[in-house]
Amino acid sequence: MGVVVGVYRLALAAVTFVALFWSPSDGLGFDLQDYVYFTNQSNLLLAAVMLWGGVAVLARRPEPQPWLWGAVTLFILITGLVSYLILDPAPPGEEIITLGLTHDQLVHRLTPIAAFVHFLLMVPHRRLHIRTAALWLTYPVAYCAFSTTRGEISPGSAYPYGFVDVSELGYGGLLKNVVIYAIGFFVLGLALVGIDRLLPARALVGRREPETTRTEVHAAT
């Protein structure tokens, strides 16, 4: 079953990389400005960790730690939920990228769902704590600081999202949004920690034989 996990991770990494860097009309491309957006940052991080985890499980090497799996899952869930609940829908007629889905559908719908399924089934559990959820907040808060600083030092640069647009909100409005979103993201992180505590300690799919068991077998032979 480890092969199933490895293939799943590599497939998800590949689809995410395709969504980020390729389109039928333009071919391969990279624009640094695209990575001002939390959507693209969280998807890139997910793809990189999935690639690492996929190679690791197939090569029987150490995998990413559960806290890192939880982190990339949380960040991509934030991307999906913010897109669904807050952002305007993508304009109709977007180009199909792969799997019959557009770029927006891939990075806002498919990757969050696929990452959450992976977290539930293919990651060891009962390793996360409330303090882990608090540490996960470092990245979203740092992102807000980055987008604000960028807007201030580069007045010609548009703010990536309306809810961090200081020119419209003022610093009071920005601070209010940061607090509200931080609380919401912390609650979402706590929900992931709660799910982690309820699930079996070993991954439901692709369980590895414990090191102690393998050692005992070798000693006996």
N, C-alpha and C positions, 0 to 999 in steps of 0.2 A: 504493500500500500504506500510505501514511501515514494515509489515511482509516480503514483497518482498525485501526491502532494507536489513533488518536484515539477511534474508536467503542468499542473494547475498554476503554480507560481510563475513558471517561465512563460506560459501562455498569457497570463494576465499582464506580466511585464511587457511582453511583446506587443499586445494590443494597446497598452498605455503609451509605449514609445511611438507606435504608429500614429496614434491620435495626436500626440504632441508634435511630432517632427515630420509628418508626411501627409500629403493630400493628392488625390488623383490629378488635379489640375496643375499643381505647382511642383510636385515631386517632393524630395527632401528639402527641408528648410529649417533654419534656426534664426530667431529674432530675439535678442536679449530682452527687448522691451516686453515681450510676452510674459516674461517671468517676474514682472512686477505684480502679476495677479496671483492671489493665494490659490486659485483653482489650479493653475499650471505648476506652481511650486509643490502643492500637496500631491498632485498626480506624479510629478517627477520623483519625489521622495518615495512614493509608493512603488513605482516601477523599479527604482534602484534597490530597495529592500527586498522586493519580490525576486528580482534577479539574483541577488545575494543568497536569499533563502532557497531558491530553486536549485542553484548550483550546489549549495551546501548539502542539501538533503540527498541529492543524487550522488555526490562524491563522498557522502558520509563524513562530512566535516562539521565543525561547530556552526550552529545556525544563529540567526539574530536572536537576541534575548527577548523574552515575553514583553518586557516594558516597551521595547522598540516596535514590536508588532502592534501592541496596544496604541502606541503613539501614531503610527501611520494610519491605523484604522480610525482613530479619533479625528485626525486632520482631514481625511478624505470624507468621513461622515459629515464634518462641518461643511465641507465644500458642497456636498449633495443637499444638505438641509437648507443652507443659506440660499442656494440656487432655487430650490423648490419653494421656499417660504417667502423669500425677500426679493430676489432679483427678478427683473423682467424676463419673460420667456424669450428664447432665441427667435429671430425672425424666420418666417417660413421660407422654404426653398433652399435650406442649407445643403451643401454637398455631402453625399454619402461617403464616408471614409472607409469603413470596413464593417463586416458583420451586418450590413444593412442599416447602420447607425451613422448619424452625423457626429461631428466633433463635439457639439454640445451634449448630445445623448451619451457619448462615450465617457467624457470626463466628469459629467454631472450626475449620471444615472448608473451606467454599467459599473464603473470602477468602485463607487461606494458600496453598491450591493455585493459585488464580487469580493471586495475586501472584508466586508462584514461576515459573509459566509465563511471565508477563510479563517477569520478570527474565531468563529464559533466552533469549527470542525477540525482545524489543522494546526492549532497552536496549543501548547501545554498551558494549563490554567492553575489557578490558586497561587499565583506568584505576584499579583498586583495588590497595591494598598492605596488608601486614601491619599497619602502623600505623593503617590505616583500620579494620580489625577491632578494634583496641584502642580507638580513639576511639568506636566504636559502643557499647562497654560503658558509656560515661558515662550513657546514659539508663537502662538497667536498674538500675545501682547507685544513681543518683539516685532512682529509683522506690522502691527498698528504703528509702533514707533518708527519703523522704517518708512512706511508709506507717508506718514506725516512729515518726517524729516525731508524726504525726497520732494514732497510738494512745496516745502518751505524754501529749500535751497535751489530748486529748479522750477521757478514760477510758470514756465511754459509747459510743464509736464502735467497732464491730467491726473487727478486722483483715480486710483483703480476702481474704487467703489464709493457710492454716494454716502455710505454711513461712516466713512473716514475722511470726508471732504471738509477740511477745516475752513476753506473759503466760503462754504455754504453754511456750515454748522456753527462755526466759531469754536474756540477751545472748550467752552462750557458744554456745548452740544457734543463735541467729540468725546470729552471725558464721560459724559452720561452714557454714550453709546458703548464706550470701552467697558464701563462697569456692567452694563446690561448684558453685553455679549460675553464678557468674562464669566459672569455668573451662569449664563446659559451653557457655555462650553464646559465649565466646571461640573455642572449637573450632568451633562452628557458624558463626561469623563467618569464621574461617579457611577453612572449607569453601566459603563463598560466594566468598571472594577466590580460592580455587583454581579454582573453576568459571569465574569471570570471566577468569582468566589462560589458561584452556584454550579459550575460545570465540573466534570471530572478532572483530576489533576493532569492526567495524560491526555494527549490529543485524541479525539474520537476517530480521526482518519490518519493513517500513516504513523501509528504508534511505534516508537523505537523501543527495542528491548533495553531495559535499564543496564547501565554500565556494570553494576554489581553482579547482575545475573550472568552477563557475558564473561566476567572475570571468573566467577565460580565455575562456569562450564569449562573454560580453558584450564583451570587448576585441576579439575576432576579428570581431564584427559591427559 
